[in-house]
Amino acid sequence: MVVRMRHTRAHTANRRSHHAMKPMQLSLCEKCGSPKENHKACAACGFYKGREAVNVMKRAEKRAAKEKREKKEAK
Ligand SMILES: [Zn+2]
């Protein structure tokens, strides 16, 4: 080990002082009013910037079909 590579505990702690997680920033969906993550389509209605970005019903159906299929294969 080279001396140049050695870090003190204080050096390490100072570097890690910026590693804390920030709480999630949520805003309200302008269509359905449920809380949603910023810069993402609403999880409840699939709208983003006033238009439908994700078809929530179709996605739910697809997910249900997949679960059903996987349950069948497990048996
Ligand atoms: Zn919404």
N, CA, C, O and the ligand as a Tripos MOL2 file, in Angstrom:
@<TRIPOS>MOLECULE
protein
  301   299    76     0     0
PROTEIN
NO_CHARGES

@<TRIPOS>ATOM
      1 N           0.8400   -1.2010    0.0000 N.3       1 MET1
      2 CA          0.0000    0.0000    0.0000 C.3       1 MET1
      3 C           0.8750    1.2510    0.0000 C.2       1 MET1
      4 O           1.7940    1.4120    0.8030 O.2       1 MET1
      5 N           0.5480    2.1000   -0.9160 N.am      2 VAL2
      6 CA          1.2930    3.3560   -1.0430 C.3       2 VAL2
      7 C           0.6840    4.3780   -0.0930 C.2       2 VAL2
      8 O          -0.5320    4.4130    0.0960 O.2       2 VAL2
      9 N           1.5210    5.1950    0.4940 N.am      3 VAL3
     10 CA          1.0570    6.1900    1.4700 C.3       3 VAL3
     11 C           0.0260    7.1280    0.8500 C.2       3 VAL3
     12 O          -0.9310    7.5390    1.5060 O.2       3 VAL3
     13 N           0.2350    7.4610   -0.4260 N.am      4 ARG4
     14 CA         -0.6590    8.3810   -1.1370 C.3       4 ARG4
     15 C          -2.1070    7.8750   -1.1380 C.2       4 ARG4
     16 O          -3.0420    8.6740   -1.1950 O.2       4 ARG4
     17 N          -2.2970    6.5360   -1.0730 N.am      5 MET5
     18 CA         -3.6420    5.9590   -1.1450 C.3       5 MET5
     19 C          -4.3600    5.9790    0.1960 C.2       5 MET5
     20 O          -5.5650    5.7320    0.2550 O.2       5 MET5
     21 N          -3.6260    6.2730    1.2900 N.am      6 ARG6
     22 CA         -4.2390    6.1520    2.6060 C.3       6 ARG6
     23 C          -5.1730    7.3330    2.8750 C.2       6 ARG6
     24 O          -4.7750    8.4900    2.7410 O.2       6 ARG6
     25 N          -6.4190    7.0310    3.2540 N.am      7 HIS7
     26 CA         -7.3910    8.0680    3.6030 C.3       7 HIS7
     27 C          -7.6640    8.0140    5.0890 C.2       7 HIS7
     28 O          -7.7860    6.9330    5.6650 O.2       7 HIS7
     29 N          -7.7600    9.1560    5.7030 N.am      8 THR8
     30 CA         -8.1330    9.2070    7.1220 C.3       8 THR8
     31 C          -9.6340    8.9630    7.2450 C.2       8 THR8
     32 O         -10.3670    9.0690    6.2610 O.2       8 THR8
     33 N         -10.0820    8.6440    8.4320 N.am      9 ARG9
     34 CA        -11.5210    8.4590    8.6670 C.3       9 ARG9
     35 C         -12.2800    9.7560    8.3660 C.2       9 ARG9
     36 O         -13.3920    9.7330    7.8380 O.2       9 ARG9
     37 N         -11.6560   10.8820    8.7110 N.am     10 ALA10
     38 CA        -12.2980   12.1810    8.4690 C.3      10 ALA10
     39 C         -12.4780   12.4230    6.9710 C.2      10 ALA10
     40 O         -13.5170   12.9170    6.5330 O.2      10 ALA10
     41 N         -11.4500   12.0680    6.1880 N.am     11 HIS11
     42 CA        -11.5190   12.2350    4.7370 C.3      11 HIS11
     43 C         -12.6860   11.4160    4.1690 C.2      11 HIS11
     44 O         -13.4790   11.9070    3.3650 O.2      11 HIS11
     45 N         -12.7680   10.1440    4.6150 N.am     12 THR12
     46 CA        -13.8490    9.2640    4.1590 C.3      12 THR12
     47 C         -15.2100    9.8170    4.5650 C.2      12 THR12
     48 O         -16.1460    9.8360    3.7660 O.2      12 THR12
     49 N         -15.3150   10.2740    5.8360 N.am     13 ALA13
     50 CA        -16.5890   10.7910    6.3330 C.3      13 ALA13
     51 C         -16.9870   12.0570    5.5830 C.2      13 ALA13
     52 O         -18.1650   12.2580    5.2870 O.2      13 ALA13
     53 N         -16.0150   12.9100    5.2740 N.am     14 ASN14
     54 CA        -16.3100   14.1400    4.5230 C.3      14 ASN14
     55 C         -16.8580   13.8100    3.1440 C.2      14 ASN14
     56 O         -17.8180   14.4270    2.6820 O.2      14 ASN14
     57 N         -16.2340   12.8200    2.4820 N.am     15 ARG15
     58 CA        -16.7110   12.4120    1.1590 C.3      15 ARG15
     59 C         -18.1380   11.8800    1.2650 C.2      15 ARG15
     60 O         -18.9890   12.2030    0.4370 O.2      15 ARG15
     61 N         -18.3950   11.0600    2.2930 N.am     16 ARG16
     62 CA        -19.7130   10.4240    2.4270 C.3      16 ARG16
     63 C         -20.7770   11.3790    2.9270 C.2      16 ARG16
     64 O         -21.9560   11.0250    2.9410 O.2      16 ARG16
     65 N         -20.3970   12.5890    3.3410 N.am     17 SER17
     66 CA        -21.3800   13.5440    3.8520 C.3      17 SER17
     67 C         -22.3690   13.9510    2.7610 C.2      17 SER17
     68 O         -23.4190   14.5180    3.0650 O.2      17 SER17
     69 N         -22.0490   13.6700    1.4930 N.am     18 HIS18
     70 CA        -22.9480   14.0220    0.3860 C.3      18 HIS18
     71 C         -23.7640   12.8260   -0.0800 C.2      18 HIS18
     72 O         -24.5010   12.9400   -1.0600 O.2      18 HIS18
     73 N         -23.6580   11.6720    0.5950 N.am     19 HIS19
     74 CA        -24.3060   10.4480    0.1030 C.3      19 HIS19
     75 C         -25.7200   10.2440    0.6210 C.2      19 HIS19
     76 O         -26.3570    9.2540    0.2620 O.2      19 HIS19
     77 N         -26.2360   11.1490    1.4550 N.am     20 ALA20
     78 CA        -27.5640   10.9440    2.0420 C.3      20 ALA20
     79 C         -28.6400   10.9800    0.9690 C.2      20 ALA20
     80 O         -28.5220   11.7270   -0.0030 O.2      20 ALA20
     81 N         -29.6970   10.1750    1.1370 N.am     21 MET21
     82 CA        -30.8190   10.1400    0.2060 C.3      21 MET21
     83 C         -31.7720   11.2800    0.5520 C.2      21 MET21
     84 O         -31.9760   11.6110    1.7200 O.2      21 MET21
     85 N         -32.3480   11.8700   -0.4880 N.am     22 LYS22
     86 CA        -33.3500   12.9190   -0.2740 C.3      22 LYS22
     87 C         -34.7330   12.2780   -0.3360 C.2      22 LYS22
     88 O         -34.9270   11.3070   -1.0660 O.2      22 LYS22
     89 N         -35.6880   12.8040    0.4130 N.am     23 PRO23
     90 CA        -37.0360   12.2320    0.3120 C.3      23 PRO23
     91 C         -37.6100   12.4670   -1.0860 C.2      23 PRO23
     92 O         -37.2980   13.4630   -1.7390 O.2      23 PRO23
     93 N         -38.4580   11.5270   -1.5350 N.am     24 MET24
     94 CA        -39.0650   11.6010   -2.8490 C.3      24 MET24
     95 C         -39.9040   12.8700   -2.9840 C.2      24 MET24
     96 O         -40.6490   13.2210   -2.0680 O.2      24 MET24
     97 N         -39.7890   13.5550   -4.1150 N.am     25 GLN25
     98 CA        -40.5950   14.7460   -4.3680 C.3      25 GLN25
     99 C         -41.8320   14.3240   -5.1560 C.2      25 GLN25
    100 O         -41.7300   13.8780   -6.2990 O.2      25 GLN25
    101 N         -43.0080   14.4710   -4.5290 N.am     26 LEU26
    102 CA        -44.2470   14.0780   -5.1970 C.3      26 LEU26
    103 C         -45.0700   15.3220   -5.5190 C.2      26 LEU26
    104 O         -45.0770   16.2920   -4.7620 O.2      26 LEU26
    105 N         -45.7600   15.2740   -6.6530 N.am     27 SER27
    106 CA        -46.7190   16.3240   -6.9700 C.3      27 SER27
    107 C         -48.0560   15.6380   -7.2390 C.2      27 SER27
    108 O         -48.1330   14.4100   -7.2600 O.2      27 SER27
    109 N         -49.1190   16.4400   -7.4460 N.am     28 LEU28
    110 CA        -50.4290   15.8440   -7.6810 C.3      28 LEU28
    111 C         -50.6980   15.7960   -9.1830 C.2      28 LEU28
    112 O         -50.4020   16.7390   -9.9170 O.2      28 LEU28
    113 N         -51.2650   14.6740   -9.6180 N.am     29 CYS29
    114 CA        -51.6360   14.5180  -11.0230 C.3      29 CYS29
    115 C         -52.6970   15.5430  -11.3730 C.2      29 CYS29
    116 O         -53.6750   15.6940  -10.6410 O.2      29 CYS29
    117 N         -52.5150   16.2730  -12.5150 N.am     30 GLU30
    118 CA        -53.4970   17.3050  -12.8710 C.3      30 GLU30
    119 C         -54.7880   16.6950  -13.3980 C.2      30 GLU30
    120 O         -55.8060   17.3800  -13.4940 O.2      30 GLU30
    121 N         -54.7500   15.3910  -13.7450 N.am     31 LYS31
    122 CA        -55.9630   14.7530  -14.2550 C.3      31 LYS31
    123 C         -56.7730   14.1080  -13.1390 C.2      31 LYS31
    124 O         -57.9530   14.4170  -12.9690 O.2      31 LYS31
    125 N         -56.1400   13.2010  -12.3650 N.am     32 CYS32
    126 CA        -56.9070   12.4540  -11.3650 C.3      32 CYS32
    127 C         -56.6040   12.9000   -9.9390 C.2      32 CYS32
    128 O         -57.3060   12.4880   -9.0150 O.2      32 CYS32
    129 N         -55.5760   13.7310   -9.7280 N.am     33 GLY33
    130 CA        -55.3320   14.2880   -8.4000 C.3      33 GLY33
    131 C         -54.5770   13.3810   -7.4510 C.2      33 GLY33
    132 O         -54.3470   13.7520   -6.3000 O.2      33 GLY33
    133 N         -54.1850   12.1990   -7.9050 N.am     34 SER34
    134 CA        -53.4360   11.3140   -7.0160 C.3      34 SER34
    135 C         -51.9620   11.7130   -7.0320 C.2      34 SER34
    136 O         -51.4830   12.2490   -8.0310 O.2      34 SER34
    137 N         -51.2310   11.4600   -5.9330 N.am     35 PRO35
    138 CA        -49.8150   11.8420   -5.9090 C.3      35 PRO35
    139 C         -49.0080   11.0710   -6.9340 C.2      35 PRO35
    140 O         -49.1840    9.8620   -7.0890 O.2      35 PRO35
    141 N         -48.1180   11.7680   -7.6380 N.am     36 LYS36
    142 CA        -47.2800   11.1080   -8.6530 C.3      36 LYS36
    143 C         -45.8550   11.6460   -8.5800 C.2      36 LYS36
    144 O         -45.6190   12.7480   -8.0850 O.2      36 LYS36
    145 N         -44.9060   10.8490   -9.0800 N.am     37 GLU37
    146 CA        -43.5080   11.2780   -9.1280 C.3      37 GLU37
    147 C         -43.3370   12.3250  -10.2180 C.2      37 GLU37
    148 O         -43.9800   12.2450  -11.2650 O.2      37 GLU37
    149 N         -42.4750   13.3060   -9.9770 N.am     38 ASN38
    150 CA        -42.2260   14.3420  -10.9740 C.3      38 ASN38
    151 C         -41.5420   13.7410  -12.2020 C.2      38 ASN38
    152 O         -40.7490   12.8050  -12.0940 O.2      38 ASN38
    153 N         -41.8670   14.3010  -13.3770 N.am     39 HIS39
    154 CA        -41.2810   13.9020  -14.6620 C.3      39 HIS39
    155 C         -41.5530   12.4470  -15.0080 C.2      39 HIS39
    156 O         -40.7940   11.8240  -15.7500 O.2      39 HIS39
    157 N         -42.6720   11.8910  -14.4510 N.am     40 LYS40
    158 CA        -43.0600   10.5260  -14.7910 C.3      40 LYS40
    159 C         -44.5640   10.5010  -15.0210 C.2      40 LYS40
    160 O         -45.2980   11.3100  -14.4540 O.2      40 LYS40
    161 N         -45.0170    9.5750  -15.8480 N.am     41 ALA41
    162 CA        -46.4500    9.4250  -16.0740 C.3      41 ALA41
    163 C         -47.1230    8.9860  -14.7750 C.2      41 ALA41
    164 O         -46.5340    8.2550  -13.9780 O.2      41 ALA41
    165 N         -48.3550    9.4350  -14.5720 N.am     42 CYS42
    166 CA        -49.1030    9.1020  -13.3610 C.3      42 CYS42
    167 C         -49.3310    7.5880  -13.2960 C.2      42 CYS42
    168 O         -49.7380    6.9780  -14.2840 O.2      42 CYS42
    169 N         -49.0690    6.9830  -12.1290 N.am     43 ALA43
    170 CA        -49.2210    5.5340  -11.9840 C.3      43 ALA43
    171 C         -50.6860    5.1320  -11.9590 C.2      43 ALA43
    172 O         -51.0270    3.9970  -12.2910 O.2      43 ALA43
    173 N         -51.5620    6.0680  -11.5620 N.am     44 ALA44
    174 CA        -52.9860    5.7420  -11.4170 C.3      44 ALA44
    175 C         -53.7160    5.8540  -12.7410 C.2      44 ALA44
    176 O         -54.5290    4.9830  -13.0510 O.2      44 ALA44
    177 N         -53.4610    6.9050  -13.5530 N.am     45 CYS45
    178 CA        -54.2250    7.1030  -14.7890 C.3      45 CYS45
    179 C         -53.3520    7.0790  -16.0350 C.2      45 CYS45
    180 O         -53.8910    7.0300  -17.1410 O.2      45 CYS45
    181 N         -52.0300    7.1120  -15.9070 N.am     46 GLY46
    182 CA        -51.1390    6.9900  -17.0600 C.3      46 GLY46
    183 C         -50.9780    8.2600  -17.8700 C.2      46 GLY46
    184 O         -50.4390    8.2160  -18.9760 O.2      46 GLY46
    185 N         -51.4370    9.4070  -17.3420 N.am     47 PHE47
    186 CA        -51.3390   10.6590  -18.0920 C.3      47 PHE47
    187 C         -50.0550   11.3970  -17.7590 C.2      47 PHE47
    188 O         -49.5830   11.3740  -16.6220 O.2      47 PHE47
    189 N         -49.5000   12.0510  -18.7680 N.am     48 TYR48
    190 CA        -48.3320   12.9210  -18.5720 C.3      48 TYR48
    191 C         -48.4820   14.1190  -19.4860 C.2      48 TYR48
    192 O         -48.7120   13.9540  -20.6840 O.2      48 TYR48
    193 N         -48.3570   15.3110  -18.9520 N.am     49 LYS49
    194 CA        -48.4630   16.5800  -19.7020 C.3      49 LYS49
    195 C         -49.7550   16.6200  -20.5240 C.2      49 LYS49
    196 O         -49.7510   17.0130  -21.6910 O.2      49 LYS49
    197 N         -50.8590   16.2050  -19.8910 N.am     50 GLY50
    198 CA        -52.1590   16.3680  -20.5240 C.3      50 GLY50
    199 C         -52.5110   15.3450  -21.5800 C.2      50 GLY50
    200 O         -53.5560   15.4670  -22.2200 O.2      50 GLY50
    201 N         -51.6750   14.3380  -21.7850 N.am     51 ARG51
    202 CA        -52.0700   13.2890  -22.7320 C.3      51 ARG51
    203 C         -51.7570   11.9230  -22.1330 C.2      51 ARG51
    204 O         -50.9490   11.8030  -21.2120 O.2      51 ARG51
    205 N         -52.4240   10.8790  -22.6810 N.am     52 GLU52
    206 CA        -52.2410    9.5420  -22.1440 C.3      52 GLU52
    207 C         -50.9090    8.9960  -22.6340 C.2      52 GLU52
    208 O         -50.7210    8.8040  -23.8360 O.2      52 GLU52
    209 N         -49.9830    8.7450  -21.7130 N.am     53 ALA53
    210 CA        -48.6660    8.2260  -22.0710 C.3      53 ALA53
    211 C         -48.6200    6.7150  -21.9030 C.2      53 ALA53
    212 O         -47.9160    6.0190  -22.6340 O.2      53 ALA53
    213 N         -49.3840    6.2130  -20.9260 N.am     54 VAL54
    214 CA        -49.3870    4.7790  -20.6390 C.3      54 VAL54
    215 C         -50.8460    4.3310  -20.5530 C.2      54 VAL54
    216 O         -51.6440    4.9550  -19.8540 O.2      54 VAL54
    217 N         -51.2000    3.2560  -21.2590 N.am     55 ASN55
    218 CA        -52.5390    2.6950  -21.1540 C.3      55 ASN55
    219 C         -52.5740    1.8110  -19.9080 C.2      55 ASN55
    220 O         -52.1270    0.6640  -19.9350 O.2      55 ASN55
    221 N         -53.1180    2.3670  -18.8060 N.am     56 VAL56
    222 CA        -53.0700    1.6840  -17.5090 C.3      56 VAL56
    223 C         -53.9090    0.4090  -17.5250 C.2      56 VAL56
    224 O         -53.5210   -0.6040  -16.9440 O.2      56 VAL56
    225 N         -55.0620    0.4640  -18.1940 N.am     57 MET57
    226 CA        -55.9470   -0.7150  -18.2260 C.3      57 MET57
    227 C         -55.2710   -1.8760  -18.9590 C.2      57 MET57
    228 O         -55.2670   -3.0120  -18.4860 O.2      57 MET57
    229 N         -54.7000   -1.5630  -20.1220 N.am     58 LYS58
    230 CA        -54.0370   -2.5800  -20.9230 C.3      58 LYS58
    231 C         -52.8700   -3.1940  -20.1450 C.2      58 LYS58
    232 O         -52.6460   -4.4040  -20.1710 O.2      58 LYS58
    233 N         -52.1270   -2.3090  -19.4460 N.am     59 ARG59
    234 CA        -50.9710   -2.7830  -18.6770 C.3      59 ARG59
    235 C         -51.4250   -3.7180  -17.5550 C.2      59 ARG59
    236 O         -50.7980   -4.7500  -17.3140 O.2      59 ARG59
    237 N         -52.5210   -3.3560  -16.8650 N.am     60 ALA60
    238 CA        -53.0280   -4.1830  -15.7670 C.3      60 ALA60
    239 C         -53.4760   -5.5440  -16.2820 C.2      60 ALA60
    240 O         -53.2230   -6.5780  -15.6630 O.2      60 ALA60
    241 N         -54.1590   -5.5160  -17.4510 N.am     61 GLU61
    242 CA        -54.6090   -6.7870  -18.0520 C.3      61 GLU61
    243 C         -53.4190   -7.6760  -18.4020 C.2      61 GLU61
    244 O         -53.4230   -8.8780  -18.1360 O.2      61 GLU61
    245 N         -52.4030   -7.0630  -19.0020 N.am     62 LYS62
    246 CA        -51.2120   -7.7970  -19.4160 C.3      62 LYS62
    247 C         -50.5300   -8.4320  -18.1950 C.2      62 LYS62
    248 O         -50.1000   -9.5850  -18.2240 O.2      62 LYS62
    249 N         -50.4500   -7.6240  -17.1100 N.am     63 ARG63
    250 CA        -49.7870   -8.0940  -15.8950 C.3      63 ARG63
    251 C         -50.5690   -9.2640  -15.2790 C.2      63 ARG63
    252 O         -49.9810  -10.2470  -14.8300 O.2      63 ARG63
    253 N         -51.8880   -9.1410  -15.2650 N.am     64 ALA64
    254 CA        -52.7390  -10.2000  -14.7030 C.3      64 ALA64
    255 C         -52.5890  -11.4840  -15.5050 C.2      64 ALA64
    256 O         -52.5030  -12.5760  -14.9430 O.2      64 ALA64
    257 N         -52.5600  -11.3370  -16.8450 N.am     65 ALA65
    258 CA        -52.4200  -12.5020  -17.7250 C.3      65 ALA65
    259 C         -51.0880  -13.1940  -17.4810 C.2      65 ALA65
    260 O         -50.9970  -14.4210  -17.4820 O.2      65 ALA65
    261 N         -50.0420  -12.3710  -17.2690 N.am     66 LYS66
    262 CA        -48.7040  -12.9240  -17.0430 C.3      66 LYS66
    263 C         -48.6660  -13.7060  -15.7320 C.2      66 LYS66
    264 O         -48.1120  -14.8030  -15.6620 O.2      66 LYS66
    265 N         -49.2750  -13.1110  -14.6780 N.am     67 GLU67
    266 CA        -49.2960  -13.7830  -13.3690 C.3      67 GLU67
    267 C         -50.0250  -15.1170  -13.4570 C.2      67 GLU67
    268 O         -49.6010  -16.1210  -12.8830 O.2      67 GLU67
    269 N         -51.1330  -15.0980  -14.1930 N.am     68 LYS68
    270 CA        -51.9380  -16.3070  -14.3660 C.3      68 LYS68
    271 C         -51.0950  -17.3990  -15.0410 C.2      68 LYS68
    272 O         -51.0780  -18.5570  -14.6230 O.2      68 LYS68
    273 N         -50.3930  -16.9720  -16.1110 N.am     69 ARG69
    274 CA        -49.5610  -17.8890  -16.8850 C.3      69 ARG69
    275 C         -48.4580  -18.4920  -16.0020 C.2      69 ARG69
    276 O         -48.1780  -19.6890  -16.0590 O.2      69 ARG69
    277 N         -47.8380  -17.6220  -15.1810 N.am     70 GLU70
    278 CA        -46.7300  -18.0810  -14.3410 C.3      70 GLU70
    279 C         -47.2310  -19.0440  -13.2590 C.2      70 GLU70
    280 O         -46.5540  -20.0130  -12.9160 O.2      70 GLU70
    281 N         -48.4180  -18.7640  -12.7320 N.am     71 LYS71
    282 CA        -49.0050  -19.6420  -11.7140 C.3      71 LYS71
    283 C         -49.2660  -21.0210  -12.3200 C.2      71 LYS71
    284 O         -49.0170  -22.0470  -11.6860 O.2      71 LYS71
    285 N         -49.7680  -21.0300  -13.5510 N.am     72 LYS72
    286 CA        -50.0720  -22.2690  -14.2500 C.3      72 LYS72
    287 C         -48.7980  -23.1070  -14.4420 C.2      72 LYS72
    288 O         -48.7880  -24.3210  -14.2390 O.2      72 LYS72
    289 N         -47.7330  -22.4120  -14.8380 N.am     73 GLU73
    290 CA        -46.4600  -23.1090  -15.0990 C.3      73 GLU73
    291 C         -45.8380  -23.6530  -13.8180 C.2      73 GLU73
    292 O         -45.1400  -24.6660  -13.8480 O.2      73 GLU73
    293 N         -46.0860  -22.9890  -12.6980 N.am     74 ALA74
    294 CA        -45.4950  -23.3970  -11.4240 C.3      74 ALA74
    295 C         -46.0880  -24.7050  -10.9210 C.2      74 ALA74
    296 O         -45.4270  -25.4750  -10.2240 O.2      74 ALA74
    297 N         -47.3650  -24.9470  -11.2900 N.am     75 LYS75
    298 CA        -48.0400  -26.1470  -10.7880 C.3      75 LYS75
    299 C         -47.5840  -27.4150  -11.5010 C.2      75 LYS75
    300 O         -48.0620  -28.5050  -11.1880 O.2      75 LYS75
    301 ZN        -53.3710   10.6410  -12.7280 Zn       76 ZN76
@<TRIPOS>BOND
     1     1     2 1
     2     2     3 1
     3     3     4 2
     4     3     5 am
     5     5     6 1
     6     6     7 1
     7     7     8 2
     8     7     9 am
     9     9    10 1
    10    10    11 1
    11    11    12 2
    12    11    13 am
    13    13    14 1
    14    14    15 1
    15    15    16 2
    16    15    17 am
    17    17    18 1
    18    18    19 1
    19    19    20 2
    20    19    21 am
    21    21    22 1
    22    22    23 1
    23    23    24 2
    24    23    25 am
    25    25    26 1
    26    26    27 1
    27    27    28 2
    28    27    29 am
    29    29    30 1
    30    30    31 1
    31    31    32 2
    32    31    33 am
    33    33    34 1
    34    34    35 1
    35    35    36 2
    36    35    37 am
    37    37    38 1
    38    38    39 1
    39    39    40 2
    40    39    41 am
    41    41    42 1
    42    42    43 1
    43    43    44 2
    44    43    45 am
    45    45    46 1
    46    46    47 1
    47    47    48 2
    48    47    49 am
    49    49    50 1
    50    50    51 1
    51    51    52 2
    52    51    53 am
    53    53    54 1
    54    54    55 1
    55    55    56 2
    56    55    57 am
    57    57    58 1
    58    58    59 1
    59    59    60 2
    60    59    61 am
    61    61    62 1
    62    62    63 1
    63    63    64 2
    64    63    65 am
    65    65    66 1
    66    66    67 1
    67    67    68 2
    68    67    69 am
    69    69    70 1
    70    70    71 1
    71    71    72 2
    72    71    73 am
    73    73    74 1
    74    74    75 1
    75    75    76 2
    76    75    77 am
    77    77    78 1
    78    78    79 1
    79    79    80 2
    80    79    81 am
    81    81    82 1
    82    82    83 1
    83    83    84 2
    84    83    85 am
    85    85    86 1
    86    86    87 1
    87    87    88 2
    88    87    89 am
    89    89    90 1
    90    90    91 1
    91    91    92 2
    92    91    93 am
    93    93    94 1
    94    94    95 1
    95    95    96 2
    96    95    97 am
    97    97    98 1
    98    98    99 1
    99    99   100 2
   100    99   101 am
   101   101   102 1
   102   102   103 1
   103   103   104 2
   104   103   105 am
   105   105   106 1
   106   106   107 1
   107   107   108 2
   108   107   109 am
   109   109   110 1
   110   110   111 1
   111   111   112 2
   112   111   113 am
   113   113   114 1
   114   114   115 1
   115   115   116 2
   116   115   117 am
   117   117   118 1
   118   118   119 1
   119   119   120 2
   120   119   121 am
   121   121   122 1
   122   122   123 1
   123   123   124 2
   124   123   125 am
   125   125   126 1
   126   126   127 1
   127   127   128 2
   128   127   129 am
   129   129   130 1
   130   130   131 1
   131   131   132 2
   132   131   133 am
   133   133   134 1
   134   134   135 1
   135   135   136 2
   136   135   137 am
   137   137   138 1
   138   138   139 1
   139   139   140 2
   140   139   141 am
   141   141   142 1
   142   142   143 1
   143   143   144 2
   144   143   145 am
   145   145   146 1
   146   146   147 1
   147   147   148 2
   148   147   149 am
   149   149   150 1
   150   150   151 1
   151   151   152 2
   152   151   153 am
   153   153   154 1
   154   154   155 1
   155   155   156 2
   156   155   157 am
   157   157   158 1
   158   158   159 1
   159   159   160 2
   160   159   161 am
   161   161   162 1
   162   162   163 1
   163   163   164 2
   164   163   165 am
   165   165   166 1
   166   166   167 1
   167   167   168 2
   168   167   169 am
   169   169   170 1
   170   170   171 1
   171   171   172 2
   172   171   173 am
   173   173   174 1
   174   174   175 1
   175   175   176 2
   176   175   177 am
   177   177   178 1
   178   178   179 1
   179   179   180 2
   180   179   181 am
   181   181   182 1
   182   182   183 1
   183   183   184 2
   184   183   185 am
   185   185   186 1
   186   186   187 1
   187   187   188 2
   188   187   189 am
   189   189   190 1
   190   190   191 1
   191   191   192 2
   192   191   193 am
   193   193   194 1
   194   194   195 1
   195   195   196 2
   196   195   197 am
   197   197   198 1
   198   198   199 1
   199   199   200 2
   200   199   201 am
   201   201   202 1
   202   202   203 1
   203   203   204 2
   204   203   205 am
   205   205   206 1
   206   206   207 1
   207   207   208 2
   208   207   209 am
   209   209   210 1
   210   210   211 1
   211   211   212 2
   212   211   213 am
   213   213   214 1
   214   214   215 1
   215   215   216 2
   216   215   217 am
   217   217   218 1
   218   218   219 1
   219   219   220 2
   220   219   221 am
   221   221   222 1
   222   222   223 1
   223   223   224 2
   224   223   225 am
   225   225   226 1
   226   226   227 1
   227   227   228 2
   228   227   229 am
   229   229   230 1
   230   230   231 1
   231   231   232 2
   232   231   233 am
   233   233   234 1
   234   234   235 1
   235   235   236 2
   236   235   237 am
   237   237   238 1
   238   238   239 1
   239   239   240 2
   240   239   241 am
   241   241   242 1
   242   242   243 1
   243   243   244 2
   244   243   245 am
   245   245   246 1
   246   246   247 1
   247   247   248 2
   248   247   249 am
   249   249   250 1
   250   250   251 1
   251   251   252 2
   252   251   253 am
   253   253   254 1
   254   254   255 1
   255   255   256 2
   256   255   257 am
   257   257   258 1
   258   258   259 1
   259   259   260 2
   260   259   261 am
   261   261   262 1
   262   262   263 1
   263   263   264 2
   264   263   265 am
   265   265   266 1
   266   266   267 1
   267   267   268 2
   268   267   269 am
   269   269   270 1
   270   270   271 1
   271   271   272 2
   272   271   273 am
   273   273   274 1
   274   274   275 1
   275   275   276 2
   276   275   277 am
   277   277   278 1
   278   278   279 1
   279   279   280 2
   280   279   281 am
   281   281   282 1
   282   282   283 1
   283   283   284 2
   284   283   285 am
   285   285   286 1
   286   286   287 1
   287   287   288 2
   288   287   289 am
   289   289   290 1
   290   290   291 1
   291   291   292 2
   292   291   293 am
   293   293   294 1
   294   294   295 1
   295   295   296 2
   296   295   297 am
   297   297   298 1
   298   298   299 1
   299   299   300 2
@<TRIPOS>SUBSTRUCTURE
     1 MET1         2 RESIDUE 1 A MET
     2 VAL2         6 RESIDUE 1 A VAL
     3 VAL3        10 RESIDUE 1 A VAL
     4 ARG4        14 RESIDUE 1 A ARG
     5 MET5        18 RESIDUE 1 A MET
     6 ARG6        22 RESIDUE 1 A ARG
     7 HIS7        26 RESIDUE 1 A HIS
     8 THR8        30 RESIDUE 1 A THR
     9 ARG9        34 RESIDUE 1 A ARG
    10 ALA10       38 RESIDUE 1 A ALA
    11 HIS11       42 RESIDUE 1 A HIS
    12 THR12       46 RESIDUE 1 A THR
    13 ALA13       50 RESIDUE 1 A ALA
    14 ASN14       54 RESIDUE 1 A ASN
    15 ARG15       58 RESIDUE 1 A ARG
    16 ARG16       62 RESIDUE 1 A ARG
    17 SER17       66 RESIDUE 1 A SER
    18 HIS18       70 RESIDUE 1 A HIS
    19 HIS19       74 RESIDUE 1 A HIS
    20 ALA20       78 RESIDUE 1 A ALA
    21 MET21       82 RESIDUE 1 A MET
    22 LYS22       86 RESIDUE 1 A LYS
    23 PRO23       90 RESIDUE 1 A PRO
    24 MET24       94 RESIDUE 1 A MET
    25 GLN25       98 RESIDUE 1 A GLN
    26 LEU26      102 RESIDUE 1 A LEU
    27 SER27      106 RESIDUE 1 A SER
    28 LEU28      110 RESIDUE 1 A LEU
    29 CYS29      114 RESIDUE 1 A CYS
    30 GLU30      118 RESIDUE 1 A GLU
    31 LYS31      122 RESIDUE 1 A LYS
    32 CYS32      126 RESIDUE 1 A CYS
    33 GLY33      130 RESIDUE 1 A GLY
    34 SER34      134 RESIDUE 1 A SER
    35 PRO35      138 RESIDUE 1 A PRO
    36 LYS36      142 RESIDUE 1 A LYS
    37 GLU37      146 RESIDUE 1 A GLU
    38 ASN38      150 RESIDUE 1 A ASN
    39 HIS39      154 RESIDUE 1 A HIS
    40 LYS40      158 RESIDUE 1 A LYS
    41 ALA41      162 RESIDUE 1 A ALA
    42 CYS42      166 RESIDUE 1 A CYS
    43 ALA43      170 RESIDUE 1 A ALA
    44 ALA44      174 RESIDUE 1 A ALA
    45 CYS45      178 RESIDUE 1 A CYS
    46 GLY46      182 RESIDUE 1 A GLY
    47 PHE47      186 RESIDUE 1 A PHE
    48 TYR48      190 RESIDUE 1 A TYR
    49 LYS49      194 RESIDUE 1 A LYS
    50 GLY50      198 RESIDUE 1 A GLY
    51 ARG51      202 RESIDUE 1 A ARG
    52 GLU52      206 RESIDUE 1 A GLU
    53 ALA53      210 RESIDUE 1 A ALA
    54 VAL54      214 RESIDUE 1 A VAL
    55 ASN55      218 RESIDUE 1 A ASN
    56 VAL56      222 RESIDUE 1 A VAL
    57 MET57      226 RESIDUE 1 A MET
    58 LYS58      230 RESIDUE 1 A LYS
    59 ARG59      234 RESIDUE 1 A ARG
    60 ALA60      238 RESIDUE 1 A ALA
    61 GLU61      242 RESIDUE 1 A GLU
    62 LYS62      246 RESIDUE 1 A LYS
    63 ARG63      250 RESIDUE 1 A ARG
    64 ALA64      254 RESIDUE 1 A ALA
    65 ALA65      258 RESIDUE 1 A ALA
    66 LYS66      262 RESIDUE 1 A LYS
    67 GLU67      266 RESIDUE 1 A GLU
    68 LYS68      270 RESIDUE 1 A LYS
    69 ARG69      274 RESIDUE 1 A ARG
    70 GLU70      278 RESIDUE 1 A GLU
    71 LYS71      282 RESIDUE 1 A LYS
    72 LYS72      286 RESIDUE 1 A LYS
    73 GLU73      290 RESIDUE 1 A GLU
    74 ALA74      294 RESIDUE 1 A ALA
    75 LYS75      298 RESIDUE 1 A LYS
    76 ZN76       301 GROUP 0 **** ****
